[in-house]
C-alpha cells in the first residue's frame, strides 16, 4: 500500500472510534485504549514491514514496539495528573463533609435568586479571569470545585454547568501565556522573529476573544434559562438547609490553593522575573491541610475524617484515572512515527491555498481537533502545523490562525482532555455529554476564527 492509502486507513480507524464515543455506543475509557492500539497496529504493521505470510523477525520487532509504545510508555504518560486528581478529590470530599461546600452553595442560591443568567455570566467571567494565569488540571480542580456546585445550586443542569465552566476556562486560556507558547513556536518554525510572532498573535487573539465572548453569551442565554434543577443539585440544596454553616476561616479553604498559585504568578508579572512557579500539587495539599485544621475536630477526629476523605476520593476518582490512562496511550501513539509518518501525505494533499477554500476546508475539518486528532494542538497539531508550513502553500500566520481557531473545539469540547474527564467525573456525567452540548458552538466559533484569519493574513 502507498503511504497515502495507509494514512487514509488510519483516519478511518480514528473516525470509527470517534463516532463510537460521540454516539455513546462505547465509553471513552474503553474506546481510547482500543483506538490507540488499533492505530498503532495499522500503522506499525506497515512501518515495520511485517509480512503476514512470512512474518519473520520484523513481527517480533513490531510486537516489542507495540508493547513499549502503547502499554509501557502510553499508560503512565500522564501519571503526574493522577496525583493531582486524587489531591483535588480529597479536598472536594473534605469541603463537602465539613459543610463548606453547602454553605457556599446556600449563599449563592440566595444571591442568585431568579438572576440565573446574570450569575452564570459573572461566574464565567471570574473563571475566565482566573485562567488567564492558571493552567493545567490542578487549576481546573481548584476553580471547578467552587464554581460547579454554585452553578448547580442555581438549578443549572450538570451538562450545562460543565459546559459553561469549560467555555469560561477556554476564554481565559485564550490570554494565557502558557498556551501562547505553542502558537509562537508555529510562527517561529516559519522563520518569524519572536517579537514579531507575539505581535501577530496578539493582533489575532484580541478580536477572536471578542467573538468568543459573544458565543458564550449566546450559549448561556439559550441554555441557562431552561435551568431545571438536576438531582445532583437538589441533593446539595436540601442538605444545605440541614447542615450547620461553616466558619469564616473554613470558607477560605477552596481559595487557599488558588491564592498560592496566583500570588506567585502576579509577582512574576509585576517584577518581570521568574521568581517561583508554585507547584499545583503542593498548593492542593496545603489546601487539604488548611481545610482539615479550620473545620474543627468533628465527632470522629481529624485523622479519621482525613482517612475517610482519602478513601472516598479514590473511589470517586477511579473512572477519571482510567480515562486519563487511555488519554495518555492515545497521545503517545499519535506522536509515534508509525502513525504520524502516514498521516502527513494525506494532510499535504488537502491544504487549501485561497482564503475562501481556507475557510471552507478547515471549517469542515475542524472536528479533527477532537479525540487527539491531527488538528489537536496537544496531540499532533503542532507537528501538523509544521508540516503545512513546510509546504509553503500557506503563510505561517494563517497556519497559526487555523490552529488557534480549531483549537477552541479541542479546549472546550474534546472528551480526551484531562479537565473534561475530571469535570465529568465530578458531575457524575459521561464525558461525551459536554462534546455534544458544546460542539455546535465551538464549531461556529472555529468558523468565525477562520474567517477572521482569512481577512487578516491573506
N, C-alpha and C positions, 0 to 999 in steps of 0.2 A: 504493500500500500504506500501511496505517496504521503509525505508529511502533512499536506493539507487534508487528505482524507482521514488520517489519524486524528488530526485536530478537530475535524467535524464530528467524528465519533466521540471524542472526549466531551465536546459541547453537548452532544445528545445525552450522554450519561449525566452531565450536570443538570440539564433541563428535566430529565426524568425524575431525579431525586428532588429537585426544587419543586416540581409540580406535586410530588407526593407529600412534601412538607406543607406546601401552601394550602393544599386542599384538605389537609388533616388526615390523610389516609395512612401516614406513617409519622410517628412522633419524631421531632427533631433529634432527641437524644439517641434514637436508634438510627435514623436516616443519615446523620452526619458521619459517624464512623463507617457506615456501609458505603456512602458516597466517596469518602476518602480512599477506602480500599479499592472500590471499583475504578476510580480514576487512575490509581497507581497501576492496577492490573492492566488496564487498556493501554496506557502509555508505556509502562515498564516492559511489557512483552516485546514491543517493537523497539524500544530504546536499547534493550539488551539483546535484541535479535534472537529471541527464543524461538526455536522451531518446534512445532507440535509433533512433527514426525520423528525428528532426531533431536530431542531437547539438549542432550549433552551437558557440558559444563556450564553453558550460559543459563540454563534453567536454575542451576544451583546458585549462581551469582544473583539472578533475579529474585529468588526466594529469600536470600540473605538480605538483599537491599530492601525488599518488601517489609520484612520484619524490622529492619533498622529504621527505615523512614516512617512507616505507618504506625508501628507499635512502640518501639523503643524510644524514638525521638518525637513522635507525634503525640502520644498520650501525655507525657509530662511537660509538653511545651509551655503550657500556661499554668504550671503548678503554683507559681507565686500568687496567682489570683485566688487559689483555693484558700490560702491563709487569710486573705483579705475578706473573702466571703464569710468564712467562719467567724472572724472577729466582728464583722458587721452584724452577723446574725446574733451573736452573743449580746451585743449592745442593744439590738432591737428587742430581744427577749427580756432583758433587764428593764428597759423602758416600759415595756408592756406590763410586766409583773409588778413593777413599783407604782404604777398609776401615772407615770409621767406622760405617756402617750395619751391616756384617756383624758387627762387634764387639758393637754394641748388641743385635743380634738373637740372637747366641750367648749373651750373658749372660741375656737374657730367656727364651730357650728353656731354659737350665739352671735358672733361678729358677722358671719356671712349672711344669716337670715335668708332673705329672698334674693340677695345680690350674688347669685352663683356665678354669673358671667364676670362680674367685676372682680370677685375673689379669684377666679381662675386666671384672669389677666394679671392680677397682682402677683400671684404665686408663680406664674410663668415668667414674669419679669424678674422676680427675685431669683428664680432658678437660673435664668439666662445670665444675670449679673454674676452669680457665683461661679458659673462655668467659663467665664472669661479668664479665670485664673485656675480653677480646679481642673483636673484631668484624671482619667483612669477610673477603674471600678471602685476604688476606695472612696473617691469623691462622690460618685453616684450613690453609694450606700449611705454615706453621711447625710447627704441632702435629701434623698428619697425617703429615708426613714422618717423625716419630719413632714415633707410635702405630701406624700401619697396618702397617709392617714387623714390629713386635713382635707384633701380633695374628696376622699371617700365620705368623710363626715358631713360634707355638704350635699350628699346624695348623688354625687357623680359616680357612674358605674366604673368598675375596675378597668375594663378595656379603654374607656375614655380617659380616666385618670392617668393610667400608664402612658397613654399616647400624648397627653398634654405635657407630662413631665419630659418625655423624650424630645418633643418639639422644642420646649424651652431650653433643655440641655444643649441641643444642637445649635440653637440660635446663639447661645453664649459661646459655644465651641467655635463658631464662625470667626470670633475675635481672639481665640486662644492662641498665643504664640507657639505652644507645643504643636498644635495642628498645622500652623503655618509652615513649620519646618519641612513638612512633606512636599508642599507645593512649591516652596522656594527651591528645593532640590530638583524638581522637574524643570524649572526655569534655568537653573544653573547648568543642568545637563544639556540645555540648548545653547550654552555659551554665554549666558547673560550674567553680568556682574551682580553680586548680592544686593547692593544698594538699589540698583535699578529693579531687581526682582521684587524687593519689598514694595517699591513704589507701584509697580504694575499690579501686584497682588492687592494692595490696599485700594487702588482705583476700581477694582472689581468687587471686593468684599463689601464695601460700604453700600453701594446701591443694591447689591444682592441681598444684604441683610434687611433692607427696606422691603423688598419683595417677600422675603421670608416672614417678616412680621405680619404682613397682610394675610399670608396664607394661614398663619397661626390664629389670627383673629377670626378668620372665616371658619376654621376648624372648631374653635370654641363656641362661636355663635350658632353653628349648625349642630353641635353635639352636647354642649353643656346645658342648654335649655331643657333638653329631654330629662336629664337628671333624675332618673328613677333609682331610689336607694338600693344598692347591692346588698346581699346578705352579709358580706364581709363588713360593710359599713354599719349596717343595722346592729350587728352584734356589738360593735365597739361603741356605738352611740348609747345603746341601752346599758352597757356596762359602765359607761362614763358617769351615768347618774347614780350608780350604786357604790362606786369606789370613792374613797376619800381623796381630796385634792392633794397633789404632791407639793412639797415645799418649794420655795423660791429658788434655792440653790440647786435642788434636784432638777428643776425645769431647765437649767442650763446644760444638762448632760448631753443632749444631742448636738449642742452648739460647740462644745469644747473641742472636739476634733477639727471642726471647720475653722474655728478661731486659730488653732495652732498652725494649720496649713496656710491660711490666708495671711496671717500676720507676717510670716516669713516671706511669702510671695510679694506682699506690699512693700516690705523692707527692701527686697531685691529691686523692685521697680523704682522706688524713691532714690536709692543710692546708686542705681545702675550697676550694681555688683552682684555676683552670685554668692550671697552670704551663706545660705544654707537651704537646701530643699528638705523640708521636714518630712520624714518618711510616713506614708499613709498608714501602714500597719501599726507603727508606734503611736500615731495620733489616735487611732481607733482603740488601742489598748489603754491609753491614758483615759479616753472617754469611758471605757468599761470600768476602770478603777474608780474614777470620779463618781460615776453613777452608783456604784456599789457603796461608796462611803457616804454620799449625801442623801441616799434614800432610806437610811436607817437600818437597824439590825434586822427587823422583821421577826415573825414568830419562830422561824427555824434557824435564824442566824445567817450571817453574810456568806459563810463558806458553803452552807447547804444551798442557799439561793444561787450562788455562783455556779455550783455543780449542776443544779437543775437547768440553769440558763445554757450551760455548755451542751448538756445532753439534748435539750430541745433544739438548740441551734444546729447541731449536727444532723438531727432528724429533718429539720426544715430545709437544710442546705443540700441534702443528698441529691435531689433532682438537678439542682443548679450545677453542682460539681460534676455530675455525669455529663451534662450538656457542655460544660467547659472542656472536658476531656475530648469530646467529639469535635469541638471547635478547634482545639489545638492540633488534632490529627489532620483536619481539613487544611488548616493554614500551612502545615509542614508539607503536605502533598502538593498543593498548587504551586508552591515555590520550587519544587524539585525539578531538575532538568527533564526527568522522564515525562513530566506533564507540560511544563512551560515551553519546552522546545517545540512541541507540536501545535500549540495554540498560537504561536507567533505568526506562522504563514497565513492562517485564517484571518487574523486581525489585520494583517497588511493588505489584504485584498478588499477590505470593506471601508478603508479610510476615505472619507469624503474630502474633496478639495475646494468646493464652493461653499459660501456661507449658508445658502438655502439647504443644500444637502447636509451640511454640517449639523444644522438644527434638526432636520428630519431623521437622519440616520442615528445620531447619538440619542435623540429622544426615544426612538424605537428600541435602542439597545440599552437604555438607562437601567432597566432591571437587572442587567448583568453585574450591577454593583452588589446585588443580593447574594447570599449563600456563598460568600468568598469567591464570587465570580471574577472574571478578568478586569472589571472596572472597579473593584473594591480596593480602595487605596490602602487598606490594612491587609490586603491579600496580595493579588497580582497587579493591582492598579498602577503602582509607581513603575514597575517593570514594563507594563504595557505602555504607559506614557512615554517611557524612554524609547521603546520600540517605534512608536508613532513619530516621535521627534526625529529619530534616525532616518526615517523615510524621506523627510524633507517636504512632505505633502502639506503639512500644517505648521504654522509658526508656533514656537514653544508657548507663547501666551494663550493661544487658542486651545492647546492641549491642557494647559493649567485650568482654563475656564471650564473645559469639558469635565475634567476630573473633579473639580470643585463642585460643579452643578450636580452631577450624578452622585457625588459623594454624600449629598444630603439624603438620598434614598438609603444609602448604607448606614449613615449615622442614626437615622430615626427608625427605619423600617426593617433592617436586617436582623433576622432572628438568631444569627450566629454571633452577634455582638455579645460580649460578656455582660454588658449592662442590661441589654434586653432580657437575657436569660435570668439575671438576678431579679429584675423587676417582675418578670412573670412568676418566678418562684415566690416572691414576697406577696404578690397579689393572689396567688393560687390560680393563675390562668395559664393556658397554653401559650407558649412564646409566639406562635404564629398569629395569635389574635391581634397583636399590635401591627403586624405586617399588613393584614387585611384591612385594619382600621385606618392606617396612615398612608398606605401606598398611593391611593388616588391623589392625595395632597402633595406628597413628596415628589411624585412623578410630574405633577403640574409645576411644582417648584423647579425641578430639574429642567423642564422645557423652557420655563421663563429665564432661568440662568443661562441656558444655551443661546437663547435669543439675545440676551444682554451681551454675552461673549462675542457673538457674531457681529453685532453692531460696533463693539469696541475694538476688536482685534483683527478684523478682516479689512 
